[in-house]
Amino acid sequence: MAIGTWFIAGLIVGFLANKLIVRTGEGLMRDFGLGVAGAALAGALFGAVSTPDASVINVFGLIVTLAGASAALVVYHTLYPHVRAG
């Protein structure tokens, strides 16, 4: 998949994770960065192990990219939980 797709998918997943996990809006830029990094890593790994035809934008590649971004955010927020007020 194209690097631009990884970037956009990472931003979307980072924003959604920030709203679902943190809920206060704190660390939005960090979540964007983690989402993009996870999406890029998953996309690069998928591209390395798949056929050249699979590296174009397709549904499976998008799912892999979204899963990588989500995994990066879940791992981070599991290892470094935030104390929630209330």
Secondary structure by P-SEA (a helix, b strand, c coil): ccaaaaaaaaaaaaaaaaacccccccaaaaaaaaaaaaaaaaaaaaaaacccccccccaaaaaaaaaaaaaaaaaaaaabbbbbcc
